[in-house]
Amino acid sequence: MGIPDSIKQKILQPFFTTKPTGQGTGLGLSLSYDIVIKGLGGELKVETKEGEFAEFIVILPIA
C-alpha cells in the first residue's frame, strides 16, 4: 500500500511497472493520464503515503 517517493514521479510513464518481467504492461496509469489530461482536459492527482495508502483523484471539466 502506498507508493514510495522514489517511484512516484515515474508511475505515469508508459511501460513503467514494478511487476516482474512478463507480468503487467505498465500502460494502465499512462493510458489514464493520456485520456484524462490530453483527451478530456482534466486533472489526475496522486496522493500517497508509503505503507498507508494511495489515492488517485480524477477531475474532469463540466463543459
mmCIF file as Biopython writes it, N, C-alpha, C and O atoms, coordinates in Angstrom:
data_model
#
loop_
_atom_site.group_PDB
_atom_site.id
_atom_site.type_symbol
_atom_site.label_atom_id
_atom_site.label_alt_id
_atom_site.label_comp_id
_atom_site.label_asym_id
_atom_site.label_entity_id
_atom_site.label_seq_id
_atom_site.pdbx_PDB_ins_code
_atom_site.Cartn_x
_atom_site.Cartn_y
_atom_site.Cartn_z
_atom_site.occupancy
_atom_site.B_iso_or_equiv
_atom_site.auth_seq_id
_atom_site.auth_asym_id
_atom_site.pdbx_PDB_model_num
ATOM 1   N N  . MET A ? 1  ? 0.840   -1.174  0.000   1.0 0.0 1  A 1 
ATOM 2   C CA . MET A ? 1  ? 0.000   0.000   0.000   1.0 0.0 1  A 1 
ATOM 3   C C  . MET A ? 1  ? 0.882   1.233   0.000   1.0 0.0 1  A 1 
ATOM 4   O O  . MET A ? 1  ? 1.946   1.261   0.618   1.0 0.0 1  A 1 
ATOM 5   N N  . GLY A ? 2  ? 0.429   2.223   -0.686  1.0 0.0 2  A 1 
ATOM 6   C CA . GLY A ? 2  ? 1.214   3.437   -0.808  1.0 0.0 2  A 1 
ATOM 7   C C  . GLY A ? 2  ? 2.301   3.294   -1.848  1.0 0.0 2  A 1 
ATOM 8   O O  . GLY A ? 2  ? 2.724   2.186   -2.178  1.0 0.0 2  A 1 
ATOM 9   N N  . ILE A ? 3  ? 2.744   4.414   -2.355  1.0 0.0 3  A 1 
ATOM 10  C CA . ILE A ? 3  ? 3.756   4.427   -3.412  1.0 0.0 3  A 1 
ATOM 11  C C  . ILE A ? 3  ? 5.009   5.108   -2.872  1.0 0.0 3  A 1 
ATOM 12  O O  . ILE A ? 3  ? 4.935   6.241   -2.396  1.0 0.0 3  A 1 
ATOM 13  N N  . PRO A ? 4  ? 6.152   4.439   -2.937  1.0 0.0 4  A 1 
ATOM 14  C CA . PRO A ? 4  ? 7.391   5.057   -2.454  1.0 0.0 4  A 1 
ATOM 15  C C  . PRO A ? 4  ? 7.723   6.327   -3.240  1.0 0.0 4  A 1 
ATOM 16  O O  . PRO A ? 4  ? 7.489   6.395   -4.447  1.0 0.0 4  A 1 
ATOM 17  N N  . ASP A ? 5  ? 8.260   7.316   -2.558  1.0 0.0 5  A 1 
ATOM 18  C CA . ASP A ? 5  ? 8.645   8.571   -3.211  1.0 0.0 5  A 1 
ATOM 19  C C  . ASP A ? 5  ? 9.615   8.336   -4.363  1.0 0.0 5  A 1 
ATOM 20  O O  . ASP A ? 5  ? 9.620   9.085   -5.340  1.0 0.0 5  A 1 
ATOM 21  N N  . SER A ? 6  ? 10.433  7.296   -4.245  1.0 0.0 6  A 1 
ATOM 22  C CA . SER A ? 6  ? 11.448  7.033   -5.267  1.0 0.0 6  A 1 
ATOM 23  C C  . SER A ? 6  ? 10.851  6.678   -6.629  1.0 0.0 6  A 1 
ATOM 24  O O  . SER A ? 6  ? 11.523  6.824   -7.650  1.0 0.0 6  A 1 
ATOM 25  N N  . ILE A ? 7  ? 9.598   6.213   -6.661  1.0 0.0 7  A 1 
ATOM 26  C CA . ILE A ? 7  ? 8.984   5.874   -7.950  1.0 0.0 7  A 1 
ATOM 27  C C  . ILE A ? 7  ? 7.747   6.710   -8.269  1.0 0.0 7  A 1 
ATOM 28  O O  . ILE A ? 7  ? 7.178   6.577   -9.352  1.0 0.0 7  A 1 
ATOM 29  N N  . LYS A ? 8  ? 7.333   7.554   -7.356  1.0 0.0 8  A 1 
ATOM 30  C CA . LYS A ? 8  ? 6.104   8.339   -7.555  1.0 0.0 8  A 1 
ATOM 31  C C  . LYS A ? 8  ? 6.135   9.153   -8.850  1.0 0.0 8  A 1 
ATOM 32  O O  . LYS A ? 8  ? 5.110   9.268   -9.522  1.0 0.0 8  A 1 
ATOM 33  N N  . GLN A ? 9  ? 7.271   9.710   -9.207  1.0 0.0 9  A 1 
ATOM 34  C CA . GLN A ? 9  ? 7.373   10.530  -10.412 1.0 0.0 9  A 1 
ATOM 35  C C  . GLN A ? 9  ? 7.364   9.692   -11.695 1.0 0.0 9  A 1 
ATOM 36  O O  . GLN A ? 9  ? 7.208   10.239  -12.786 1.0 0.0 9  A 1 
ATOM 37  N N  . LYS A ? 10 ? 7.530   8.383   -11.573 1.0 0.0 10 A 1 
ATOM 38  C CA . LYS A ? 10 ? 7.628   7.510   -12.747 1.0 0.0 10 A 1 
ATOM 39  C C  . LYS A ? 10 ? 6.328   6.784   -13.086 1.0 0.0 10 A 1 
ATOM 40  O O  . LYS A ? 10 ? 6.196   6.257   -14.190 1.0 0.0 10 A 1 
ATOM 41  N N  . ILE A ? 11 ? 5.377   6.746   -12.173 1.0 0.0 11 A 1 
ATOM 42  C CA . ILE A ? 11 ? 4.224   5.853   -12.335 1.0 0.0 11 A 1 
ATOM 43  C C  . ILE A ? 11 ? 3.317   6.190   -13.511 1.0 0.0 11 A 1 
ATOM 44  O O  . ILE A ? 11 ? 2.559   5.330   -13.959 1.0 0.0 11 A 1 
ATOM 45  N N  . LEU A ? 12 ? 3.373   7.411   -14.023 1.0 0.0 12 A 1 
ATOM 46  C CA . LEU A ? 12 ? 2.530   7.787   -15.157 1.0 0.0 12 A 1 
ATOM 47  C C  . LEU A ? 12 ? 3.243   7.627   -16.497 1.0 0.0 12 A 1 
ATOM 48  O O  . LEU A ? 12 ? 2.665   7.910   -17.546 1.0 0.0 12 A 1 
ATOM 49  N N  . GLN A ? 13 ? 4.487   7.179   -16.464 1.0 0.0 13 A 1 
ATOM 50  C CA . GLN A ? 13 ? 5.258   6.981   -17.696 1.0 0.0 13 A 1 
ATOM 51  C C  . GLN A ? 13 ? 4.869   5.657   -18.355 1.0 0.0 13 A 1 
ATOM 52  O O  . GLN A ? 13 ? 4.649   4.659   -17.668 1.0 0.0 13 A 1 
ATOM 53  N N  . PRO A ? 14 ? 4.783   5.650   -19.696 1.0 0.0 14 A 1 
ATOM 54  C CA . PRO A ? 14 ? 4.457   4.401   -20.396 1.0 0.0 14 A 1 
ATOM 55  C C  . PRO A ? 14 ? 5.472   3.299   -20.088 1.0 0.0 14 A 1 
ATOM 56  O O  . PRO A ? 14 ? 6.677   3.544   -20.034 1.0 0.0 14 A 1 
ATOM 57  N N  . PHE A ? 15 ? 4.971   2.104   -19.891 1.0 0.0 15 A 1 
ATOM 58  C CA . PHE A ? 15 ? 5.744   0.879   -19.688 1.0 0.0 15 A 1 
ATOM 59  C C  . PHE A ? 15 ? 6.449   0.800   -18.339 1.0 0.0 15 A 1 
ATOM 60  O O  . PHE A ? 15 ? 7.240   -0.116  -18.115 1.0 0.0 15 A 1 
ATOM 61  N N  . PHE A ? 16 ? 6.177   1.747   -17.432 1.0 0.0 16 A 1 
ATOM 62  C CA . PHE A ? 16 ? 6.767   1.636   -16.097 1.0 0.0 16 A 1 
ATOM 63  C C  . PHE A ? 16 ? 5.954   0.634   -15.286 1.0 0.0 16 A 1 
ATOM 64  O O  . PHE A ? 16 ? 4.728   0.735   -15.224 1.0 0.0 16 A 1 
ATOM 65  N N  . THR A ? 17 ? 6.614   -0.314  -14.676 1.0 0.0 17 A 1 
ATOM 66  C CA . THR A ? 17 ? 5.949   -1.282  -13.809 1.0 0.0 17 A 1 
ATOM 67  C C  . THR A ? 17 ? 6.912   -1.735  -12.725 1.0 0.0 17 A 1 
ATOM 68  O O  . THR A ? 17 ? 8.129   -1.719  -12.904 1.0 0.0 17 A 1 
ATOM 69  N N  . THR A ? 18 ? 6.350   -2.133  -11.612 1.0 0.0 18 A 1 
ATOM 70  C CA . THR A ? 18 ? 7.155   -2.702  -10.531 1.0 0.0 18 A 1 
ATOM 71  C C  . THR A ? 18 ? 7.015   -4.220  -10.510 1.0 0.0 18 A 1 
ATOM 72  O O  . THR A ? 18 ? 7.612   -4.897  -9.673  1.0 0.0 18 A 1 
ATOM 73  N N  . LYS A ? 19 ? 6.221   -4.744  -11.437 1.0 0.0 19 A 1 
ATOM 74  C CA . LYS A ? 19 ? 5.990   -6.190  -11.506 1.0 0.0 19 A 1 
ATOM 75  C C  . LYS A ? 19 ? 7.141   -6.872  -12.244 1.0 0.0 19 A 1 
ATOM 76  O O  . LYS A ? 19 ? 7.866   -6.235  -13.008 1.0 0.0 19 A 1 
ATOM 77  N N  . PRO A ? 20 ? 7.299   -8.171  -12.006 1.0 0.0 20 A 1 
ATOM 78  C CA . PRO A ? 20 ? 8.335   -8.922  -12.725 1.0 0.0 20 A 1 
ATOM 79  C C  . PRO A ? 20 ? 8.080   -8.932  -14.232 1.0 0.0 20 A 1 
ATOM 80  O O  . PRO A ? 20 ? 6.948   -8.734  -14.673 1.0 0.0 20 A 1 
ATOM 81  N N  . THR A ? 21 ? 9.116   -9.160  -15.008 1.0 0.0 21 A 1 
ATOM 82  C CA . THR A ? 21 ? 9.014   -9.234  -16.465 1.0 0.0 21 A 1 
ATOM 83  C C  . THR A ? 21 ? 7.944   -10.246 -16.860 1.0 0.0 21 A 1 
ATOM 84  O O  . THR A ? 21 ? 7.896   -11.358 -16.333 1.0 0.0 21 A 1 
ATOM 85  N N  . GLY A ? 22 ? 7.090   -9.843  -17.793 1.0 0.0 22 A 1 
ATOM 86  C CA . GLY A ? 22 ? 6.029   -10.721 -18.264 1.0 0.0 22 A 1 
ATOM 87  C C  . GLY A ? 22 ? 4.723   -10.586 -17.509 1.0 0.0 22 A 1 
ATOM 88  O O  . GLY A ? 22 ? 3.718   -11.183 -17.893 1.0 0.0 22 A 1 
ATOM 89  N N  . GLN A ? 23 ? 4.727   -9.804  -16.435 1.0 0.0 23 A 1 
ATOM 90  C CA . GLN A ? 23 ? 3.509   -9.595  -15.650 1.0 0.0 23 A 1 
ATOM 91  C C  . GLN A ? 23 ? 3.164   -8.117  -15.662 1.0 0.0 23 A 1 
ATOM 92  O O  . GLN A ? 23 ? 3.831   -7.313  -15.011 1.0 0.0 23 A 1 
ATOM 93  N N  . GLY A ? 24 ? 2.141   -7.765  -16.390 1.0 0.0 24 A 1 
ATOM 94  C CA . GLY A ? 24 ? 1.743   -6.368  -16.475 1.0 0.0 24 A 1 
ATOM 95  C C  . GLY A ? 24 ? 2.495   -5.648  -17.577 1.0 0.0 24 A 1 
ATOM 96  O O  . GLY A ? 24 ? 3.647   -5.961  -17.875 1.0 0.0 24 A 1 
ATOM 97  N N  . THR A ? 25 ? 1.821   -4.679  -18.174 1.0 0.0 25 A 1 
ATOM 98  C CA . THR A ? 25 ? 2.425   -3.946  -19.293 1.0 0.0 25 A 1 
ATOM 99  C C  . THR A ? 25 ? 2.958   -2.584  -18.889 1.0 0.0 25 A 1 
ATOM 100 O O  . THR A ? 25 ? 3.777   -2.000  -19.599 1.0 0.0 25 A 1 
ATOM 101 N N  . GLY A ? 26 ? 2.501   -2.072  -17.750 1.0 0.0 26 A 1 
ATOM 102 C CA . GLY A ? 26 ? 2.912   -0.734  -17.351 1.0 0.0 26 A 1 
ATOM 103 C C  . GLY A ? 26 ? 2.220   0.354   -18.150 1.0 0.0 26 A 1 
ATOM 104 O O  . GLY A ? 26 ? 2.743   1.460   -18.282 1.0 0.0 26 A 1 
ATOM 105 N N  . LEU A ? 27 ? 1.046   0.046   -18.684 1.0 0.0 27 A 1 
ATOM 106 C CA . LEU A ? 27 ? 0.343   1.030   -19.508 1.0 0.0 27 A 1 
ATOM 107 C C  . LEU A ? 27 ? -0.909  1.607   -18.846 1.0 0.0 27 A 1 
ATOM 108 O O  . LEU A ? 27 ? -1.424  2.625   -19.308 1.0 0.0 27 A 1 
ATOM 109 N N  . GLY A ? 28 ? -1.403  0.994   -17.793 1.0 0.0 28 A 1 
ATOM 110 C CA . GLY A ? 28 ? -2.666  1.407   -17.187 1.0 0.0 28 A 1 
ATOM 111 C C  . GLY A ? 28 ? -2.715  2.868   -16.771 1.0 0.0 28 A 1 
ATOM 112 O O  . GLY A ? 28 ? -3.606  3.601   -17.201 1.0 0.0 28 A 1 
ATOM 113 N N  . LEU A ? 29 ? -1.779  3.302   -15.948 1.0 0.0 29 A 1 
ATOM 114 C CA . LEU A ? 29 ? -1.788  4.689   -15.484 1.0 0.0 29 A 1 
ATOM 115 C C  . LEU A ? 29 ? -1.384  5.652   -16.586 1.0 0.0 29 A 1 
ATOM 116 O O  . LEU A ? 29 ? -1.852  6.789   -16.615 1.0 0.0 29 A 1 
ATOM 117 N N  . SER A ? 30 ? -0.526  5.215   -17.486 1.0 0.0 30 A 1 
ATOM 118 C CA . SER A ? 30 ? -0.127  6.053   -18.613 1.0 0.0 30 A 1 
ATOM 119 C C  . SER A ? 30 ? -1.322  6.332   -19.522 1.0 0.0 30 A 1 
ATOM 120 O O  . SER A ? 30 ? -1.524  7.468   -19.951 1.0 0.0 30 A 1 
ATOM 121 N N  . LEU A ? 31 ? -2.108  5.305   -19.814 1.0 0.0 31 A 1 
ATOM 122 C CA . LEU A ? 31 ? -3.310  5.490   -20.629 1.0 0.0 31 A 1 
ATOM 123 C C  . LEU A ? 31 ? -4.324  6.371   -19.912 1.0 0.0 31 A 1 
ATOM 124 O O  . LEU A ? 31 ? -4.964  7.221   -20.532 1.0 0.0 31 A 1 
ATOM 125 N N  . SER A ? 32 ? -4.469  6.168   -18.612 1.0 0.0 32 A 1 
ATOM 126 C CA . SER A ? 32 ? -5.379  7.005   -17.827 1.0 0.0 32 A 1 
ATOM 127 C C  . SER A ? 32 ? -4.964  8.467   -17.907 1.0 0.0 32 A 1 
ATOM 128 O O  . SER A ? 32 ? -5.804  9.351   -18.074 1.0 0.0 32 A 1 
ATOM 129 N N  . TYR A ? 33 ? -3.672  8.715   -17.787 1.0 0.0 33 A 1 
ATOM 130 C CA . TYR A ? 33 ? -3.145  10.079  -17.887 1.0 0.0 33 A 1 
ATOM 131 C C  . TYR A ? 33 ? -3.476  10.686  -19.250 1.0 0.0 33 A 1 
ATOM 132 O O  . TYR A ? 33 ? -3.966  11.813  -19.330 1.0 0.0 33 A 1 
ATOM 133 N N  . ASP A ? 34 ? -3.209  9.944   -20.307 1.0 0.0 34 A 1 
ATOM 134 C CA . ASP A ? 34 ? -3.476  10.454  -21.659 1.0 0.0 34 A 1 
ATOM 135 C C  . ASP A ? 34 ? -4.954  10.767  -21.865 1.0 0.0 34 A 1 
ATOM 136 O O  . ASP A ? 34 ? -5.295  11.797  -22.446 1.0 0.0 34 A 1 
ATOM 137 N N  . ILE A ? 35 ? -5.826  9.891   -21.394 1.0 0.0 35 A 1 
ATOM 138 C CA . ILE A ? 35 ? -7.266  10.109  -21.570 1.0 0.0 35 A 1 
ATOM 139 C C  . ILE A ? 35 ? -7.744  11.307  -20.758 1.0 0.0 35 A 1 
ATOM 140 O O  . ILE A ? 35 ? -8.422  12.188  -21.286 1.0 0.0 35 A 1 
ATOM 141 N N  . VAL A ? 36 ? -7.391  11.340  -19.475 1.0 0.0 36 A 1 
ATOM 142 C CA . VAL A ? 36 ? -7.886  12.395  -18.585 1.0 0.0 36 A 1 
ATOM 143 C C  . VAL A ? 36 ? -7.275  13.750  -18.921 1.0 0.0 36 A 1 
ATOM 144 O O  . VAL A ? 36 ? -8.006  14.732  -19.049 1.0 0.0 36 A 1 
ATOM 145 N N  . ILE A ? 37 ? -5.968  13.828  -19.066 1.0 0.0 37 A 1 
ATOM 146 C CA . ILE A ? 37 ? -5.274  15.101  -19.271 1.0 0.0 37 A 1 
ATOM 147 C C  . ILE A ? 37 ? -5.360  15.565  -20.721 1.0 0.0 37 A 1 
ATOM 148 O O  . ILE A ? 37 ? -5.867  16.649  -21.012 1.0 0.0 37 A 1 
ATOM 149 N N  . LYS A ? 38 ? -4.863  14.737  -21.611 1.0 0.0 38 A 1 
ATOM 150 C CA . LYS A ? 38 ? -4.768  15.147  -23.016 1.0 0.0 38 A 1 
ATOM 151 C C  . LYS A ? 38 ? -6.110  15.072  -23.741 1.0 0.0 38 A 1 
ATOM 152 O O  . LYS A ? 38 ? -6.441  15.962  -24.524 1.0 0.0 38 A 1 
ATOM 153 N N  . GLY A ? 39 ? -6.875  14.026  -23.489 1.0 0.0 39 A 1 
ATOM 154 C CA . GLY A ? 39 ? -8.128  13.831  -24.203 1.0 0.0 39 A 1 
ATOM 155 C C  . GLY A ? 39 ? -9.293  14.645  -23.678 1.0 0.0 39 A 1 
ATOM 156 O O  . GLY A ? 39 ? -10.088 15.175  -24.454 1.0 0.0 39 A 1 
ATOM 157 N N  . LEU A ? 40 ? -9.395  14.744  -22.359 1.0 0.0 40 A 1 
ATOM 158 C CA . LEU A ? 40 ? -10.560 15.388  -21.754 1.0 0.0 40 A 1 
ATOM 159 C C  . LEU A ? 40 ? -10.260 16.730  -21.094 1.0 0.0 40 A 1 
ATOM 160 O O  . LEU A ? 40 ? -11.180 17.421  -20.655 1.0 0.0 40 A 1 
ATOM 161 N N  . GLY A ? 41 ? -8.989  17.105  -21.018 1.0 0.0 41 A 1 
ATOM 162 C CA . GLY A ? 41 ? -8.624  18.383  -20.411 1.0 0.0 41 A 1 
ATOM 163 C C  . GLY A ? 41 ? -8.816  18.431  -18.909 1.0 0.0 41 A 1 
ATOM 164 O O  . GLY A ? 41 ? -9.057  19.496  -18.340 1.0 0.0 41 A 1 
ATOM 165 N N  . GLY A ? 42 ? -8.710  17.281  -18.268 1.0 0.0 42 A 1 
ATOM 166 C CA . GLY A ? 42 ? -8.904  17.212  -16.826 1.0 0.0 42 A 1 
ATOM 167 C C  . GLY A ? 42 ? -7.596  17.186  -16.059 1.0 0.0 42 A 1 
ATOM 168 O O  . GLY A ? 42 ? -6.541  17.566  -16.567 1.0 0.0 42 A 1 
ATOM 169 N N  . GLU A ? 43 ? -7.695  16.730  -14.826 1.0 0.0 43 A 1 
ATOM 170 C CA . GLU A ? 43 ? -6.532  16.618  -13.946 1.0 0.0 43 A 1 
ATOM 171 C C  . GLU A ? 43 ? -6.489  15.211  -13.366 1.0 0.0 43 A 1 
ATOM 172 O O  . GLU A ? 43 ? -7.531  14.596  -13.142 1.0 0.0 43 A 1 
ATOM 173 N N  . LEU A ? 44 ? -5.296  14.708  -13.125 1.0 0.0 44 A 1 
ATOM 174 C CA . LEU A ? 44 ? -5.095  13.429  -12.460 1.0 0.0 44 A 1 
ATOM 175 C C  . LEU A ? 44 ? -4.099  13.670  -11.340 1.0 0.0 44 A 1 
ATOM 176 O O  . LEU A ? 44 ? -2.921  13.933  -11.584 1.0 0.0 44 A 1 
ATOM 177 N N  . LYS A ? 45 ? -4.586  13.578  -10.112 1.0 0.0 45 A 1 
ATOM 178 C CA . LYS A ? 45 ? -3.736  13.842  -8.946  1.0 0.0 45 A 1 
ATOM 179 C C  . LYS A ? 45 ? -3.448  12.536  -8.216  1.0 0.0 45 A 1 
ATOM 180 O O  . LYS A ? 45 ? -4.289  11.639  -8.163  1.0 0.0 45 A 1 
ATOM 181 N N  . VAL A ? 46 ? -2.253  12.446  -7.660  1.0 0.0 46 A 1 
ATOM 182 C CA . VAL A ? 46 ? -1.844  11.270  -6.898  1.0 0.0 46 A 1 
ATOM 183 C C  . VAL A ? 46 ? -1.506  11.717  -5.486  1.0 0.0 46 A 1 
ATOM 184 O O  . VAL A ? 46 ? -0.605  12.529  -5.276  1.0 0.0 46 A 1 
ATOM 185 N N  . GLU A ? 47 ? -2.235  11.181  -4.530  1.0 0.0 47 A 1 
ATOM 186 C CA . GLU A ? 47 ? -1.951  11.415  -3.117  1.0 0.0 47 A 1 
ATOM 187 C C  . GLU A ? 47 ? -1.549  10.069  -2.532  1.0 0.0 47 A 1 
ATOM 188 O O  . GLU A ? 47 ? -2.279  9.090   -2.685  1.0 0.0 47 A 1 
ATOM 189 N N  . THR A ? 48 ? -0.410  10.004  -1.872  1.0 0.0 48 A 1 
ATOM 190 C CA . THR A ? 48 ? 0.049   8.720   -1.352  1.0 0.0 48 A 1 
ATOM 191 C C  . THR A ? 48 ? 0.929   8.906   -0.121  1.0 0.0 48 A 1 
ATOM 192 O O  . THR A ? 48 ? 1.613   9.916   0.040   1.0 0.0 48 A 1 
ATOM 193 N N  . LYS A ? 49 ? 0.884   7.911   0.724   1.0 0.0 49 A 1 
ATOM 194 C CA . LYS A ? 49 ? 1.791   7.843   1.865   1.0 0.0 49 A 1 
ATOM 195 C C  . LYS A ? 49 ? 2.275   6.398   1.925   1.0 0.0 49 A 1 
ATOM 196 O O  . LYS A ? 49 ? 1.500   5.468   2.145   1.0 0.0 49 A 1 
ATOM 197 N N  . GLU A ? 50 ? 3.568   6.243   1.724   1.0 0.0 50 A 1 
ATOM 198 C CA . GLU A ? 50 ? 4.149   4.902   1.654   1.0 0.0 50 A 1 
ATOM 199 C C  . GLU A ? 50 ? 3.777   4.084   2.885   1.0 0.0 50 A 1 
ATOM 200 O O  . GLU A ? 50 ? 3.911   4.542   4.020   1.0 0.0 50 A 1 
ATOM 201 N N  . GLY A ? 51 ? 3.310   2.873   2.637   1.0 0.0 51 A 1 
ATOM 202 C CA . GLY A ? 51 ? 2.931   1.981   3.721   1.0 0.0 51 A 1 
ATOM 203 C C  . GLY A ? 51 ? 1.526   2.191   4.242   1.0 0.0 51 A 1 
ATOM 204 O O  . GLY A ? 51 ? 1.061   1.431   5.090   1.0 0.0 51 A 1 
ATOM 205 N N  . GLU A ? 52 ? 0.827   3.234   3.737   1.0 0.0 52 A 1 
ATOM 206 C CA . GLU A ? 52 ? -0.511  3.519   4.249   1.0 0.0 52 A 1 
ATOM 207 C C  . GLU A ? 52 ? -1.586  3.545   3.172   1.0 0.0 52 A 1 
ATOM 208 O O  . GLU A ? 52 ? -2.567  2.808   3.270   1.0 0.0 52 A 1 
ATOM 209 N N  . PHE A ? 53 ? -1.425  4.383   2.138   1.0 0.0 53 A 1 
ATOM 210 C CA . PHE A ? 53 ? -2.486  4.496   1.141   1.0 0.0 53 A 1 
ATOM 211 C C  . PHE A ? 53 ? -1.971  5.105   -0.152  1.0 0.0 53 A 1 
ATOM 212 O O  . PHE A ? 53 ? -0.919  5.742   -0.187  1.0 0.0 53 A 1 
ATOM 213 N N  . ALA A ? 54 ? -2.739  4.893   -1.210  1.0 0.0 54 A 1 
ATOM 214 C CA . ALA A ? 54 ? -2.528  5.569   -2.494  1.0 0.0 54 A 1 
ATOM 215 C C  . ALA A ? 54 ? -3.911  5.952   -3.006  1.0 0.0 54 A 1 
ATOM 216 O O  . ALA A ? 54 ? -4.814  5.118   -3.071  1.0 0.0 54 A 1 
ATOM 217 N N  . GLU A ? 55 ? -4.065  7.211   -3.365  1.0 0.0 55 A 1 
ATOM 218 C CA . GLU A ? 55 ? -5.354  7.722   -3.826  1.0 0.0 55 A 1 
ATOM 219 C C  . GLU A ? 55 ? -5.136  8.454   -5.143  1.0 0.0 55 A 1 
ATOM 220 O O  . GLU A ? 55 ? -4.256  9.308   -5.254  1.0 0.0 55 A 1 
ATOM 221 N N  . PHE A ? 56 ? -5.938  8.113   -6.129  1.0 0.0 56 A 1 
ATOM 222 C CA . PHE A ? 56 ? -5.880  8.763   -7.431  1.0 0.0 56 A 1 
ATOM 223 C C  . PHE A ? 56 ? -7.158  9.564   -7.603  1.0 0.0 56 A 1 
ATOM 224 O O  . PHE A ? 56 ? -8.257  9.014   -7.530  1.0 0.0 56 A 1 
ATOM 225 N N  . ILE A ? 57 ? -7.016  10.857  -7.830  1.0 0.0 57 A 1 
ATOM 226 C CA . ILE A ? 57 ? -8.159  11.754  -7.948  1.0 0.0 57 A 1 
ATOM 227 C C  . ILE A ? 57 ? -8.262  12.218  -9.397  1.0 0.0 57 A 1 
ATOM 228 O O  . ILE A ? 57 ? -7.316  12.780  -9.949  1.0 0.0 57 A 1 
ATOM 229 N N  . VAL A ? 58 ? -9.419  11.976  -10.002 1.0 0.0 58 A 1 
ATOM 230 C CA . VAL A ? 58 ? -9.677  12.387  -11.378 1.0 0.0 58 A 1 
ATOM 231 C C  . VAL A ? 58 ? -10.648 13.558  -11.343 1.0 0.0 58 A 1 
ATOM 232 O O  . VAL A ? 58 ? -11.743 13.453  -10.791 1.0 0.0 58 A 1 
ATOM 233 N N  . ILE A ? 59 ? -10.234 14.680  -11.942 1.0 0.0 59 A 1 
ATOM 234 C CA . ILE A ? 59 ? -11.072 15.872  -12.012 1.0 0.0 59 A 1 
ATOM 235 C C  . ILE A ? 59 ? -11.321 16.174  -13.483 1.0 0.0 59 A 1 
ATOM 236 O O  . ILE A ? 59 ? -10.385 16.373  -14.256 1.0 0.0 59 A 1 
ATOM 237 N N  . LEU A ? 60 ? -12.599 16.204  -13.859 1.0 0.0 60 A 1 
ATOM 238 C CA . LEU A ? 60 ? -12.973 16.453  -15.251 1.0 0.0 60 A 1 
ATOM 239 C C  . LEU A ? 60 ? -13.739 17.762  -15.367 1.0 0.0 60 A 1 
ATOM 240 O O  . LEU A ? 60 ? -14.530 18.098  -14.486 1.0 0.0 60 A 1 
ATOM 241 N N  . PRO A ? 61 ? -13.512 18.504  -16.445 1.0 0.0 61 A 1 
ATOM 242 C CA . PRO A ? 61 ? -14.257 19.748  -16.645 1.0 0.0 61 A 1 
ATOM 243 C C  . PRO A ? 61 ? -15.727 19.441  -16.956 1.0 0.0 61 A 1 
ATOM 244 O O  . PRO A ? 61 ? -16.051 18.397  -17.522 1.0 0.0 61 A 1 
ATOM 245 N N  . ILE A ? 62 ? -16.599 20.365  -16.576 1.0 0.0 62 A 1 
ATOM 246 C CA . ILE A ? 62 ? -18.030 20.179  -16.816 1.0 0.0 62 A 1 
ATOM 247 C C  . ILE A ? 62 ? -18.360 20.354  -18.290 1.0 0.0 62 A 1 
ATOM 248 O O  . ILE A ? 62 ? -19.133 19.579  -18.853 1.0 0.0 62 A 1 
ATOM 249 N N  . ALA A ? 63 ? -17.788 21.347  -18.901 1.0 0.0 63 A 1 
ATOM 250 C CA . ALA A ? 63 ? -18.123 21.602  -20.312 1.0 0.0 63 A 1 
ATOM 251 C C  . ALA A ? 63 ? -16.901 21.493  -21.189 1.0 0.0 63 A 1 
ATOM 252 O O  . ALA A ? 63 ? -16.994 21.675  -22.403 1.0 0.0 63 A 1 
#
